[in-house]
Structure formats: structure tokens, C-alpha cells
Amino acid sequence: MKKIILLFACSLLWIACSNDPDPATEKANFVRVYDNNQFNASYRPLDVVQTADGGYLILGERDISEDGAPYYAGAFILKVDAFGLVVSELEVTSDKVNPLAPILRLGDKLYFFNMDPLTTQAQLSEISPNGNLVATTLVSGVFYPAAAAVDGNGFVVLGYDNATRESVVSVVSAAGTASTQKGFSIGAGDAAEEPIIEHYNRTGNVFPFQIGKTASGRYFFNGFYDYTFSLVFTDLAADGPLGRVNGNQGNGGFSQLMPLEGNRYAAATFSFGRNFLMPSVTINESAIEQVSNLEDASGLSLLELSPNATVKIYSVTIKGTPVTLFASNTVGKQIALYAYDRLAGTLLGTHYLGFSNPFEVGAVTPTADGGLAICGTTYVAGRFPRAVLFKMSAEKVNEAF
Amino acid sequence: MTKTYLLFALMLVSSLTYAQRKRSPYGGGRPPGSKNTFLEKQWWIGLKAGTNLTEAVPEARYSAIVPTNYPASLGEKAYDRFNKTGSQATLEITFYIKRLSLSLQPTYRHSRFTYANQYEWFNPADATQTLQLKYDHEQKTDYAEIPFLLKYDITGNKLRPYVQAGVFYSFLVGATQTVNISGLDVASGSANPLTYPPVIVGAEDLFENYWGWTAGAGLDYNVGNVRLVLDVSYRMGMSNVTNTQNRFSNDRLAGIGEAQDDLLMNNIVISAGVLFPLRFLSTSFRTLD
């Protein structure tokens, strides 16, 4: 009997301690929906980064139709702590519209590009880790910014010049000065320009514009060229593309591209509503190809994804294995994560986030604790677009994949 | 969970074994002049069943919904107190000696408690753009409990009122959560009442084992060789019933903004049953009186 009583007492003590909230656990796993009680408010996160304090910085679009800029998306910056609780929310004024993902990290500073709605010129805004807007610089000569990436000590920006009707690649310094520029004709006629303008005005399809550098050091952009939403390779010296992969006007092309090594890429494409994932595809940077040929050869057709789905691709490490992570949206209104072995291209696992209300992916970022943070949009009460942040611990990520 | 059942079974068996160890040397017969001895020491075993009412007391509040432009308190959950009946069945094993009893009462308890929260979205410039949603939550929990109680009989008559107090340890067996969502949508053209299909989920992952203390009073009524018992107890949970690691683990609940608070669970337990003496069971003997 004494042993039983002792066992009972020990159990009580253990239980009393074991159920206490653990800050490390509270930071490791959470779901947070950032709600605003204004009926017409709309928030759509585009990117998330983890800051040095363990918190997160979320950049997104917001509805500013009532602010006198009906055709563009405004910007918001949400700073949350390591538990996902709000530290500050900045609704960026409507003189900075159409913010571009990703948040660009240059040294210890964070930036994002946006557009001046009056002149349609690009602006470079620096944001502090606390979510404040530090400074904004007008990037003269770069119009209708569509995509941006870090390039050495500066940036490379894809824009559109409606005077010359060209997709324009510009090298921009950290101070916001555009230097080298190269234009690529979208083709003649209003029909070629219409989808681009509708993209900026948010009155039509939102295209997955992208710009970056290949493993060989060339630039690539995913944008309009020669009447088609195409993947174009350039060294910014030669006139015209060094190589390209043609889409199908505005109905097909790359959703996202991530260089692996050599001519190998992880990619996703869309074609008349269908979606294809390519964990490993070889693209000749000096040839002219058709995206449909790549889809036939290397594409995994995922019928569960929503038509022309947003797809984001990331390079992460899970259980010590280099992994290519695809994040996208399903027809069931969930966020889907697909993990592939980066070297072998084999599927490691899938994981779905969100239930009860619709969810759409914004971005994914690896976290310092070995987990993942996934931001996106959820429709609270089935109708109000609001930011959501999922935090998955390393254990949960390892379980999922 | 297997370990939990094993521990439970071991404790039960050990108690019963202990109960049978000191057998009467007189078999089924009454020893000479043994009435007082019988009264001073006795083992009782029996079954009780009844109902319980539950309140959940939030120690720390959590929500998946984090307001950005209104106070979090507006969406805070309001807990109901002792409004839903549950049920329990108890095996009582009691050793009685001189008005004092040491009682082990393994119990299977099913409890329910409820809470609600609500949200409102509106346009200050247009009163017709309003949506109110109310989330009514009901949690059902099943626990296997092991209470250790000390009882004291206030009087020694046929009707024997007593008081009891002790501690208990509750092993989680299962849990479910039901969320009924209703609301009022003014934005669709008129004040349109909304009702959504309930969200029903297994919630076992959201709960943990816990412990607490209990105190109460009751009445024993001796009828022949058996004892009828009726008691009322208050159980106060002393440790968090929430599994803090799984607070956000249920996607269906997180999707509607629900995250389990840190909770203490208190119960009012009413039971009635019958107890049998383990010694001197014979038609020629009466248990008491």
C-alpha cells in the first residue's frame, strides 16, 4: 500500500508539472489568424521572414479601393513575435502600391519593391525588423515593377515599359539607382498588353512574374515576351533572349522556377488551368523550347491543385536531406506542401494545412529551430481575406515528410 | 494509454488483494461477542453511479484568431458553469475502522462543459454591411479516475451521514468537441440568420491527465447486509487538463480560430449505489445494528 501511495503521489507531482505551458512549445507550433473587424478589409500575405528576435515579418497586399487608388493593391507590414502575437501592423500609405514578394535581405537590411501609383515607377522601401518603414527611394526609369530579386550587392528588377512595350530587366543598386537595363518586346497590339495591365490593376489574372539568376550566372525572367508568358534567359548584353521557353500566350507558362545546379531546375507550370510540378527538369538556357514539351517529359500533373494555382518553390533541409519544397493551393481550399529529394527528385511526403475555412499559400520560410513558417490567406467566416501564419516545429516537419 | 489501463488495473487488483488478506478466522459465523469488533473494522465493496456537472476554469487564454484592430477580449470565450450533466460509474472499496474509512473509488466519468465566443465584422459607413458569428463549443471528456478518500461517519446509527475528502488522479480516456456556428448576416439584403453544420472532432489530443482534490458528504443507509449510499462531492482540478503541445494541432478547430485554453476542471458529482461487506457475509449476521 505504501508503494501505491508513493506511486500515486509521484504521479500527481509529475502531472502537475507536465501540463504547464512551455514557452518553447508555444513558439514551436501555432496557428494564428490576424483578424480585422472591418467588413471591407482585405489582407493577402505575400512573404514572411523570421527576424533575429525570433519573431516574424509579414509583407502583404491590402485592399485600398476606398483610399482613392481603386486599381492597385496597397501594402501592409505585420510584425509578430515568436509566439505569433501581433507586435505592430503597418498599413503602408497608398502612395506605395503593388508590393513585390519576396522581402529582400541585403546584408542586415530588409527591403521590398513597390510602385508609385502616380508615375508607375518602382520604389525601393527599406523596412526595419520591427516592421517599420525606414525609407523609400524612387527608382527612376523602372516602370511597372513586376518582380525583384537580390543580385550581389544590389537588386535585379523586372518591370514593364508601356512606352516601348517591353518587359525590362534592370539592375538596381542598394541606393535605388537603376543602371544596366535591357528590354524585351512583348509584341505589337493592345491584345499583347492587355493581360499585363490587368495584372497591375488587379482586374484580371495575376501572373507569376519572377526574376533571378541561373546557376551559370545568367539572368532569367518569367514574364511577357513576344506575345507569350515566357521564361527568358539573358546576359543583359545581347539583344534578345539567349534562350527561352515559350508559354502559351497568357494561358500557360511557368508558375515558379528555382535553379538547382547546372541546367537543372525545380519548376512548376500552368497550362489552361492545369498544373504541373517538376522537381527536376533540365532546361537549355541557349535554346528555344516549348513549356508543353517540358510538361510532357518531366511534369507531374496535380489535379488536386486549383486552376492555374500559385506555386512557390523553396530549398530547405529536412532530416539532413536537401529538399525541394513546393507550396501551392488545392481545389479543396487547403495549402499543400510537397517535399521532394532535391538530388533524386523523389517524393518524400505531402502535408496539408488549413481546414474549415479556405486557405491560400503566401510563402514559406525555414525557421531557426529547424521548423517552417508558412504564411497565407484565410477567408475568415468564409469571406474575409485575412493573414494566417502557421508555425511547424522541426518535429512536425520531420513527421510530415 | 495501455500503461494507463495497466496502472489502473494493478492498483485495483492490489487493493482487492489487500482486502482479502486478513480473513476472519471465524469463517461465516459470528465470533463470540464480536458485534463491536465487526462494527469497528470492515471492508466494503460496491458500485455507485450517478451524474456530474462540470465547470472549466480558464487559467490562460489562447486563440488562433489574433485581432489587429480590436481588443482580444471581444472574442474571448465565455465559459458556462455546471450547466451540462455527465455521468459516472464507481467501484468503491472501503476499509472502515472506528468511524473512519479509507476508500479507493475507481471511477469512469463522462463530463461535458460548454463555452462560447463571438465575432462581428462591420462597416461603420454602412450599417447593412454587418456579419455576426457565434461559436458555441461543447467539450465531452471521458476519464478513468482513481480517488483516494478519507471518510468520517458522523453518527453510527442505521442512517449514517458522513463527510469525505481526498485526492484523485484522472487518466484521459477520450474527448470530443462540437462547435455549433450560428450568426446573423445583414449584408445579404436583410437580417439573415445563419446556421452552419456543426464541426465535430475527436479532441483526445487536446486533453491530458490531471489531478485534484475532492470533498463531499453523503449518507449510508444499512438495509440487512447491504449498505445503500448517496453522496455528493465537489472535485477541484489542480493541474491543467490541456495538452499544451497540441493546442493548435487540430486543423478543423484552428481553421475556425479555436485554440484550447489552459483549463482547470471542477465537478459536482452526485452518486448513489450499494455496498456489500466483505467479511461476515452470512444470513445469520447483520452488517450493522
Boltz contact constraints between the chains, C-beta under 6 A:
constraints:
  - contact:
      token1: [A, 4]
      token2: [B, 11]
      max_distance: 6.0
  - contact:
      token1: [A, 11]
      token2: [B, 169]
      max_distance: 6.0
  - contact:
      token1: [A, 12]
      token2: [B, 211]
      max_distance: 6.0
  - contact:
      token1: [A, 15]
      token2: [B, 209]
      max_distance: 6.0
  - contact:
      token1: [A, 15]
      token2: [B, 210]
      max_distance: 6.0
  - contact:
      token1: [A, 15]
      token2: [B, 211]
      max_distance: 6.0
  - contact:
      token1: [A, 15]
      token2: [B, 239]
      max_distance: 6.0
  - contact:
      token1: [A, 16]
      token2: [B, 239]
      max_distance: 6.0
  - contact:
      token1: [A, 19]
      token2: [B, 208]
      max_distance: 6.0
  - contact:
      token1: [A, 19]
      token2: [B, 239]
      max_distance: 6.0
  - contact:
      token1: [A, 19]
      token2: [B, 240]
      max_distance: 6.0
  - contact:
      token1: [A, 21]
      token2: [B, 244]
      max_distance: 6.0
  - contact:
      token1: [A, 25]
      token2: [B, 244]
      max_distance: 6.0
  - contact:
      token1: [A, 25]
      token2: [B, 245]
      max_distance: 6.0
  - contact:
      token1: [A, 29]
      token2: [B, 248]
      max_distance: 6.0
  - contact:
      token1: [A, 30]
      token2: [B, 248]
      max_distance: 6.0
  - contact:
      token1: [A, 31]
      token2: [B, 64]
      max_distance: 6.0
  - contact:
      token1: [A, 31]
      token2: [B, 248]
      max_distance: 6.0
  - contact:
      token1: [A, 31]
      token2: [B, 254]
      max_distance: 6.0
  - contact:
      token1: [A, 32]
      token2: [B, 66]
      max_distance: 6.0
  - contact:
      token1: [A, 33]
      token2: [B, 64]
      max_distance: 6.0
  - contact:
      token1: [A, 33]
      token2: [B, 65]
      max_distance: 6.0
  - contact:
      token1: [A, 33]
      token2: [B, 257]
      max_distance: 6.0
  - contact:
      token1: [A, 34]
      token2: [B, 66]
      max_distance: 6.0
  - contact:
      token1: [A, 34]
      token2: [B, 68]
      max_distance: 6.0
  - contact:
      token1: [A, 35]
      token2: [B, 65]
      max_distance: 6.0
  - contact:
      token1: [A, 35]
      token2: [B, 67]
      max_distance: 6.0
  - contact:
      token1: [A, 36]
      token2: [B, 68]
      max_distance: 6.0
  - contact:
      token1: [A, 36]
      token2: [B, 69]
      max_distance: 6.0
  - contact:
      token1: [A, 37]
      token2: [B, 70]
      max_distance: 6.0
  - contact:
      token1: [A, 37]
      token2: [B, 121]
      max_distance: 6.0
  - contact:
      token1: [A, 39]
      token2: [B, 121]
      max_distance: 6.0
  - contact:
      token1: [A, 39]
      token2: [B, 122]
      max_distance: 6.0
  - contact:
      token1: [A, 39]
      token2: [B, 123]
      max_distance: 6.0
  - contact:
      token1: [A, 39]
      token2: [B, 129]
      max_distance: 6.0
  - contact:
      token1: [A, 40]
      token2: [B, 123]
      max_distance: 6.0
  - contact:
      token1: [A, 86]
      token2: [B, 66]
      max_distance: 6.0
  - contact:
      token1: [A, 86]
      token2: [B, 68]
      max_distance: 6.0
  - contact:
      token1: [A, 89]
      token2: [B, 68]
      max_distance: 6.0
  - contact:
      token1: [A, 354]
      token2: [B, 255]
      max_distance: 6.0
  - contact:
      token1: [A, 355]
      token2: [B, 251]
      max_distance: 6.0
  - contact:
      token1: [A, 355]
      token2: [B, 252]
      max_distance: 6.0
  - contact:
      token1: [A, 355]
      token2: [B, 255]
      max_distance: 6.0
  - contact:
      token1: [A, 356]
      token2: [B, 252]
      max_distance: 6.0
  - contact:
      token1: [A, 356]
      token2: [B, 255]
      max_distance: 6.0
  - contact:
      token1: [A, 356]
      token2: [B, 256]
      max_distance: 6.0
  - contact:
      token1: [A, 357]
      token2: [B, 255]
      max_distance: 6.0
  - contact:
      token1: [A, 381]
      token2: [B, 133]
      max_distance: 6.0
